[in-house]
Each structure stands twice: as C-alpha cells, then as structure tokens.
C-alpha cells in the first residue's frame, strides 16, 4: 500500500486517481521548497507532509530551511507584523541583516537552487534568495501564507522588489493578493487527516492527556491552540472566558501553544498571557514543544468547543483541525478563518471578547445546534481543506507553469 492510497477511504478513489494523472507529466522534476523553520507553525507542518507525497509521485522533491541569526529573525518577525497592518519600525541595520542572511543562504544552496526545475519560496523570510541565484534555470514561485490584505505600504514596497522577479506567486485568499507582474494563484492551506495531529484517537488516549495536564473531563472545556502571538489574541480569549464563566461557573479554558524557531516574540507574549490569567485555577496555560502533535490532537478531541479568536490570520489551521474533529468552532472574523467558518453553519465568527462569550453561552445551552454545526464543519473540511486537495492544486499549477505556452497538455497514467 502506497502512502497516497491511504487517503482513498477519506477522499475517494477518484481523487487519488486524479492526483496520479496530474502528476504523470511531472515525474523526474526537481522541486525545492524553502522556508525558515523546520518545526513550529502551519507551513512546516504542511511541508512535512506534502514533500513526501510529491516524492512518492515520482517528483524529486526536497525541503530546505534557511538559517539566520537573531537580527534576521527580529527583522522577519517585524515583517510579519507590518505586513498584517501593524506598524513597527524596522531599522536599516535589520534590513541589512535580512539581505545578508539571504545572500549567505543562497550561496550555501546555490547548486540546489540553480539545478531545480521549480522552487517554492515560502513567506517573506527567504524571499530575496532569487536575487542571489542569477543562474537559475527553473521556475520560481513565491508562496505567501500571511494576510497581506492591508500591508504597511513602505515595507511591502521594499519586499515587492524581491517578489517581482518570480514567475508566479501563490496566496491563500483573493483578498491577500497584491499587484505583481506575473501570474498569481489562490491555494488555501490544508491539514493531513493521517498525521499524528489529526488521526482518530481512543477515549483512553484523550483521557490520559487530560490527566497529564490536570484537565477535568467532566466540566466543559474551551480550547485555543496557537502560538503565543498577539495576532492570536490570547488575552481576548481569557476575557471572553471570564465573561462566559459568569453564567457557567464550571467552565475551563485551555490555552495550548508554543513557539516557532523564527518567532522571537513568543516569550514576551506568554508572559503577558500568564499575567492576564493571574493564576486562575480554571485556566490552563500549556507550553508545548513543536512536535507535541498527539497531545494537541487529544486536547482538541477532548474539548467541548474550539476557539481561535485571531485578530489577523493567514488561514488558521487550528480552525481546520477543530472542524475536522467535529467540534463547534468560534473564530475571529478575519482572513482565512472566514473561508472556513460559514457563520451560523460551520461555526461562529466573532470580533470581540463579548461576542465570543455570547457564542460560548449559546453553544452550552444549545447542544443540538452545536452538534449540527460540528458535523457540517467536518464535511466542509473533508471537501475543501485536506492535503489531497492542496497537493492536487500544487501539481496543477506546476503543470500550468511548465506547459504555459502549449494549447494542450496530455495526461497519461
């Protein structure tokens, strides 16, 4: 049994057949994915699954991670903030570190990048690599995962200069796309239903994880899983929990997360979250390692409700995970969360702690409606946000880029 065939019971044999058909013209193609972290965050999780699937289909795929020092990550974290609309000053010194780091990585990866038939560069961190790969022979794609709908214009203008040389760019939503002199594609992210974070677990697995973290399974549990990042609004989640708890004293809140190796602000935000929680015995703040996938899976499956009250969100894979596990999900009315939560049908969209508290109370009082929404959400994810759809769309755009001048492309098994 091949890995790709394992998805057939979930998505159907026709989907697997279509993937094999599309991939046939790409066999032997040298494809390189480049990002800035091996662990932590949705991009790393997607690459960890999609690269082996490409390899199984006969594509010579590999995943490279650029390396940098403190100033580089300080700069790229600032990019993350300002591109999502929050202005923070970025000094020339940091910009110089950003460019120098990319130049050094381009030199270290020169043979790999120059020989590749196709290079996927993920997010702003490695964006300038192309500038220092003048002898490239393949197609280069910039894959932007973040919310670029309202960037701070001077920084976007700076980064746009590096992006213009690419052959294409990929965004998660149409709202995120920016004017660029090349073809743009829309490819939402995905989850892998067969990964440790999403596979089915036994009730015993779930209970053991709850016992490990001193969570009472007999009382309602609200869970947010995310990095400790201000855009994820963990402070707002705590305030929403306290408002809801006035009417439901038995409520528990679990904030489970960690950091990514390219995010230097996580420790600061975690300190702010702990101060806001103020040792409340009904609030569990769990700092988990980046590979704690089964623990996160068990926490999600043991929760009554999932919340992801982001202020800005490129997509929000924790929303996808919650929906896939047939949990009622309350999400921030922003970015890619809007693509997943159809308000009042697959979940609730909220903008304030008060709104989140109101929805928590409603779900507690309407278990039938909560179950109906949860089942709709799971099916919505099955149809739209699993890795097989993601892989199929990547394969399709690769074929399009390689055969863009041809009137007809033949697919053969």
Buried (B, 14 or more C-beta within 10 A) or exposed (E): EEEBEEBBEEBEEEBBEBBBBBBBBBEEBBBBBBBBBBBBBBBBBBBBBBBBBBBBBBBBBBBBBBEBEEBBBBBBBBBBBBBBBBEEEBEEEBBEBBBBBBBBBBEEBBEBBBBBBBBBBBBBBBBBBBBBBEEBEBBBBBBBBBBBBBBBEEBBEBBBEBBEBBBBBBBBBEBBBBEBEBBBBBBBBBBBBBBBBBEEBEEEBBBEBBEEBEBEEEEBBBBBBBBBBBBBBBBBBBBBBBBBBEEBEEBBBBBBBBBBBBBBBBEEBBEEBBEBBEEBEBBBBBBBEBEBBBBBBBBBBBBBBBBBBBBBBBBBBBBBBBBBBBBBBBBBBBBBBBBBBBEEEBBBBBEBBBBBBBBBBBBBEEEEEBEEBBEBBBEBBBEEBBBBBBBBBBBBBBBBBBEEEEEEEEEEE
